[in-house]
Amino acid sequence: MKKKLGTALDEDVITELKVLAAKENKKLSHLIEEALRQYLKRKQGRVVKKTEGALRASPQVVQAILEEDEFYAS
């Protein structure tokens, strides 16, 4: 089901979107929805849903912990 969404965007962005939509022969709403879906897909898995609290640590301690895993080693 589609719903209307009211928002304010910079005029230059709107103009660029309209030009691109016309070039691609797409509706403006379709172009915006497509861009938002791509944005959401990139962000999946990057949001912490629950934490068990905070750990206070100096930058040196954090670096030492990260270096325990090869993926994060600098």
DSSP file (Angstrom, degrees, kcal/mol; ACC not computed):
  #  RESIDUE AA STRUCTURE BP1 BP2  ACC     N-H-->O    O-->H-N    N-H-->O    O-->H-N    TCO  KAPPA ALPHA  PHI   PSI    X-CA   Y-CA   Z-CA
    1    1 A M              0   0    0      0, 0.0     2,-0.3     0, 0.0     0, 0.0   0.000 360.0 360.0 360.0 134.8    0.0    0.0    0.0
    2    2 A K        -     0   0    0      0, 0.0     2,-0.3     0, 0.0     0, 0.0  -0.675 360.0-169.1 -91.3 145.3    1.3    3.4   -0.9
    3    3 A K        -     0   0    0     -2,-0.3     2,-0.2     2,-0.0     0, 0.0  -0.974  24.3-113.2-131.8 148.1    1.1    6.4    1.5
    4    4 A K        -     0   0    0     -2,-0.3     2,-0.4     2,-0.0     0, 0.0  -0.545  28.2-165.3 -78.1 145.8    1.8   10.1    0.9
    5    5 A L        -     0   0    0     -2,-0.2     2,-0.5     2,-0.0    -2,-0.0  -0.992   6.2-153.7-134.7 125.3    4.8   11.6    2.6
    6    6 A G        +     0   0    0     -2,-0.4     2,-0.3     2,-0.0    -2,-0.0  -0.862  29.8 147.6-100.4 129.9    5.3   15.4    2.9
    7    7 A T        -     0   0    0     -2,-0.5     2,-0.5     2,-0.0    -2,-0.0  -0.976  41.7-119.1-153.0 163.7    8.8   16.6    3.3
    8    8 A A        +     0   0    0     -2,-0.3     2,-0.3     0, 0.0    -2,-0.0  -0.927  31.0 178.9-110.8 132.1   11.0   19.6    2.3
    9    9 A L        -     0   0    0     -2,-0.5     2,-0.1     2,-0.0    -2,-0.0  -0.910  39.5 -88.1-127.2 155.7   14.0   19.2    0.1
   10   10 A D     >  -     0   0    0     -2,-0.3     4,-2.2     1,-0.1     3,-0.3  -0.373  36.9-125.6 -59.7 138.1   16.5   21.7   -1.3
   11   11 A E  H  > S+     0   0    0      1,-0.2     4,-2.5     2,-0.2     5,-0.2   0.860 109.6  55.1 -57.2 -38.2   15.3   23.1   -4.6
   12   12 A D  H  > S+     0   0    0      1,-0.2     4,-2.4     2,-0.2    -1,-0.2   0.894 107.4  49.5 -64.2 -39.2   18.5   22.1   -6.4
   13   13 A V  H  > S+     0   0    0     -3,-0.3     4,-2.6     2,-0.2    -2,-0.2   0.925 110.8  50.1 -64.8 -44.1   18.0   18.5   -5.3
   14   14 A I  H  X S+     0   0    0     -4,-2.2     4,-2.6     2,-0.2    -2,-0.2   0.921 110.7  49.8 -60.2 -44.4   14.4   18.5   -6.5
   15   15 A T  H  X S+     0   0    0     -4,-2.5     4,-2.4     1,-0.2    -1,-0.2   0.936 111.6  47.7 -61.1 -47.0   15.5   19.9   -9.9
   16   16 A E  H  X S+     0   0    0     -4,-2.4     4,-2.5     1,-0.2    -1,-0.2   0.899 112.1  50.6 -61.4 -40.4   18.2   17.3  -10.3
   17   17 A L  H  X S+     0   0    0     -4,-2.6     4,-2.8     2,-0.2    -1,-0.2   0.916 110.1  49.3 -63.4 -43.0   15.7   14.6   -9.4
   18   18 A K  H  X S+     0   0    0     -4,-2.6     4,-2.2     2,-0.2    -2,-0.2   0.904 111.8  48.6 -63.7 -41.2   13.2   15.8  -11.9
   19   19 A V  H  X S+     0   0    0     -4,-2.4     4,-2.5     2,-0.2    -2,-0.2   0.937 113.9  46.1 -63.8 -46.5   15.8   16.0  -14.7
   20   20 A L  H  X S+     0   0    0     -4,-2.5     4,-2.4     1,-0.2    -2,-0.2   0.909 111.1  52.2 -63.5 -42.8   17.0   12.4  -13.9
   21   21 A A  H  <>S+     0   0    0     -4,-2.8     5,-2.8     1,-0.2     4,-0.4   0.906 111.1  47.8 -60.1 -41.8   13.4   11.1  -13.7
   22   22 A A  H ><5S+     0   0    0     -4,-2.2     3,-0.9     3,-0.2    -2,-0.2   0.921 111.6  49.7 -65.6 -43.7   12.7   12.6  -17.1
   23   23 A K  H 3<5S+     0   0    0     -4,-2.5    -2,-0.2     1,-0.2    -1,-0.2   0.877 116.7  41.6 -61.5 -38.2   15.9   11.1  -18.6
   24   24 A E  T 3<5S-     0   0    0     -4,-2.4    -1,-0.2    -5,-0.2    -2,-0.2   0.391 109.5-124.4 -91.3   3.1   15.1    7.7  -17.2
   25   25 A N  T < 5 +     0   0    0     -3,-0.9     2,-0.3    -4,-0.4    -3,-0.2   0.910  66.9 131.9  53.8  47.4   11.4    8.0  -18.1
   26   26 A K      < -     0   0    0     -5,-2.8    -1,-0.2    -6,-0.1     2,-0.2  -0.875  63.9-102.0-124.2 156.7   10.4    7.3  -14.5
   27   27 A K     >  -     0   0    0     -2,-0.3     4,-2.0     1,-0.1     3,-0.2  -0.525  31.4-122.2 -73.1 147.6    8.0    9.0  -12.1
   28   28 A L  H  > S+     0   0    0      1,-0.2     4,-2.3     2,-0.2     5,-0.2   0.897 113.2  53.5 -57.3 -43.0    9.7   11.3   -9.5
   29   29 A S  H  > S+     0   0    0      1,-0.2     4,-2.5     2,-0.2    -1,-0.2   0.873 107.3  51.4 -62.6 -37.1    8.1    9.3   -6.7
   30   30 A H  H  > S+     0   0    0      2,-0.2     4,-2.6     1,-0.2    -1,-0.2   0.909 109.6  49.9 -65.9 -42.1    9.5    6.0   -8.1
   31   31 A L  H  X S+     0   0    0     -4,-2.0     4,-2.1     2,-0.2    -2,-0.2   0.913 113.0  46.0 -62.9 -43.9   13.0    7.5   -8.4
   32   32 A I  H  X S+     0   0    0     -4,-2.3     4,-2.4     2,-0.2    -2,-0.2   0.917 113.3  49.3 -66.2 -43.7   12.9    8.7   -4.7
   33   33 A E  H  X S+     0   0    0     -4,-2.5     4,-2.4     1,-0.2    -2,-0.2   0.908 110.5  51.1 -62.1 -41.9   11.5    5.4   -3.5
   34   34 A E  H  X S+     0   0    0     -4,-2.6     4,-2.0     2,-0.2    -1,-0.2   0.915 111.1  47.9 -60.9 -44.4   14.2    3.5   -5.4
   35   35 A A  H  X S+     0   0    0     -4,-2.1     4,-2.2     1,-0.2    -2,-0.2   0.905 112.1  49.1 -64.6 -42.2   17.0    5.7   -3.9
   36   36 A L  H  X S+     0   0    0     -4,-2.4     4,-2.6     2,-0.2    -2,-0.2   0.878 109.2  52.4 -66.6 -37.7   15.5    5.2   -0.4
   37   37 A R  H  X S+     0   0    0     -4,-2.4     4,-2.3     2,-0.2    -1,-0.2   0.911 110.0  48.7 -63.8 -41.6   15.3    1.5   -0.8
   38   38 A Q  H  X S+     0   0    0     -4,-2.0     4,-2.0     2,-0.2    -2,-0.2   0.905 111.5  50.3 -63.5 -41.3   19.0    1.4   -1.8
   39   39 A Y  H  X S+     0   0    0     -4,-2.2     4,-1.6     1,-0.2    -2,-0.2   0.934 111.6  47.4 -61.5 -47.7   19.9    3.5    1.2
   40   40 A L  H  X S+     0   0    0     -4,-2.6     4,-1.0     1,-0.2    -2,-0.2   0.881 109.4  53.8 -62.9 -38.9   18.0    1.2    3.5
   41   41 A K  H >< S+     0   0    0     -4,-2.3     3,-0.6     1,-0.2    -1,-0.2   0.903 108.4  49.5 -62.9 -41.2   19.6   -1.9    2.0
   42   42 A R  H 3< S+     0   0    0     -4,-2.0    -1,-0.2     1,-0.2    -2,-0.2   0.833 111.3  50.4 -65.3 -31.9   23.1   -0.4    2.6
   43   43 A K  H >< S+     0   0    0     -4,-1.6     3,-2.1    -5,-0.2     4,-0.3   0.606  81.2 117.7 -85.1 -12.0   22.2    0.4    6.2
   44   44 A Q  T << S+     0   0    0     -4,-1.0    -3,-0.0    -3,-0.6    -4,-0.0  -0.285  81.2  17.5 -57.9 137.6   20.9   -3.1    7.1
   45   45 A G  T 3  S+     0   0    0      2,-0.1    -1,-0.3     1,-0.1    -2,-0.1   0.391 103.6  91.8  83.3  -4.5   22.9   -4.7    9.8
   46   46 A R    <   +     0   0    0     -3,-2.1     2,-0.5     2,-0.1    -2,-0.1   0.429  65.1  87.7-101.1   0.1   24.5   -1.5   10.9
   47   47 A V  S    S-     0   0    0     -4,-0.3     2,-0.6     2,-0.0    -2,-0.1  -0.873  73.4-135.7-104.7 128.3   21.9   -0.6   13.5
   48   48 A V        -     0   0    0     -2,-0.5     3,-0.1     1,-0.2    -2,-0.1  -0.709  18.6-174.0 -80.7 121.5   22.4   -1.9   17.1
   49   49 A K        +     0   0    0     -2,-0.6     2,-0.3     1,-0.3    -1,-0.2   0.789  68.2   7.2 -88.2 -29.3   19.0   -3.2   18.2
   50   50 A K        -     0   0    0      3,-0.0     2,-0.3     2,-0.0    -1,-0.3  -0.986  62.1-166.0-153.7 141.3   20.0   -3.9   21.8
   51   51 A T        -     0   0    0     -2,-0.3     3,-0.1    -3,-0.1    -3,-0.0  -0.876  22.6-141.4-123.9 161.1   23.0   -3.4   24.0
   52   52 A E        -     0   0    0      1,-0.4     2,-0.2    -2,-0.3    -1,-0.0   0.216  69.7 -75.3-102.4  12.6   24.0   -4.8   27.3
   53   53 A G        -     0   0    0      2,-0.0    -1,-0.4     0, 0.0     2,-0.3  -0.667  58.8 -61.7 122.4-178.2   25.4   -1.5   28.6
   54   54 A A        -     0   0    0     -2,-0.2     2,-0.5    -3,-0.1    -3,-0.0  -0.791  31.4-149.7-109.0 149.5   28.5    0.7   28.0
   55   55 A L        -     0   0    0     -2,-0.3     2,-0.5     2,-0.0    -2,-0.0  -0.977  14.0-142.2-117.7 120.0   32.1   -0.1   28.7
   56   56 A R        +     0   0    0     -2,-0.5     2,-0.3     0, 0.0    -2,-0.0  -0.711  37.2 154.3 -83.0 125.3   34.3    2.8   29.6
   57   57 A A        -     0   0    0     -2,-0.5    -2,-0.0     4,-0.0     0, 0.0  -0.996  42.3-113.6-152.0 146.9   37.7    2.4   28.0
   58   58 A S     >  -     0   0    0     -2,-0.3     4,-2.3     1,-0.1     3,-0.2  -0.340  38.7-105.6 -73.1 161.3   40.6    4.5   26.9
   59   59 A P  H  > S+     0   0    0      0, 0.0     4,-2.5     0, 0.0     5,-0.2   0.851 122.2  56.2 -56.4 -33.7   41.4    4.8   23.2
   60   60 A Q  H  > S+     0   0    0      2,-0.2     4,-2.3     1,-0.2     5,-0.1   0.910 107.4  47.1 -66.4 -41.7   44.4    2.6   23.9
   61   61 A V  H  > S+     0   0    0     -3,-0.2     4,-2.3     2,-0.2    -1,-0.2   0.919 112.3  49.9 -65.6 -43.2   42.3   -0.2   25.4
   62   62 A V  H  X S+     0   0    0     -4,-2.3     4,-2.5     1,-0.2    -2,-0.2   0.927 110.9  49.8 -60.9 -44.7   39.9    0.0   22.5
   63   63 A Q  H  X S+     0   0    0     -4,-2.5     4,-2.2     1,-0.2    -1,-0.2   0.907 109.8  51.1 -60.7 -42.5   42.7   -0.2   20.0
   64   64 A A  H  X S+     0   0    0     -4,-2.3     4,-0.6     2,-0.2    -1,-0.2   0.894 110.8  48.5 -62.7 -40.4   44.2   -3.2   21.8
   65   65 A I  H >< S+     0   0    0     -4,-2.3     3,-1.0     1,-0.2     4,-0.4   0.929 112.0  48.7 -64.9 -45.2   40.8   -5.0   21.7
   66   66 A L  H >< S+     0   0    0     -4,-2.5     3,-1.4     1,-0.3     6,-0.5   0.856 105.1  58.9 -63.8 -35.0   40.4   -4.3   18.0
   67   67 A E  H 3< S+     0   0    0     -4,-2.2    -1,-0.3     1,-0.3    -2,-0.2   0.661  87.9  74.9 -71.6 -14.7   43.9   -5.5   17.3
   68   68 A E  T << S+     0   0    0     -3,-1.0     2,-0.5    -4,-0.6    -1,-0.3   0.763  93.7  60.3 -64.7 -24.1   43.0   -8.9   18.7
   69   69 A D  S X> S-     0   0    0     -3,-1.4     3,-1.4    -4,-0.4     4,-0.8  -0.928  81.0-143.6-108.2 124.7   41.0   -9.5   15.5
   70   70 A E  G >4 S+     0   0    0     -2,-0.5     3,-0.6     1,-0.3    -1,-0.1   0.812  96.9  66.8 -55.1 -33.0   43.0   -9.4   12.2
   71   71 A F  G 34 S+     0   0    0      1,-0.2    -1,-0.3    -3,-0.1    -4,-0.1   0.848 108.1  36.9 -59.0 -35.3   40.0   -7.7   10.5
   72   72 A Y  G <4 S+     0   0    0     -3,-1.4    -1,-0.2    -6,-0.5    -2,-0.2   0.511  87.1 118.4 -97.2  -6.1   40.4   -4.5   12.6
   73   73 A A    <<        0   0    0     -4,-0.8    -6,-0.1    -3,-0.6   -10,-0.0  -0.344 360.0 360.0 -65.0 139.8   44.2   -4.4   12.8
   74   74 A S              0   0    0     -2,-0.0    -1,-0.1     0, 0.0    -4,-0.0   0.472 360.0 360.0 -90.2 360.0   45.7   -1.3   11.2
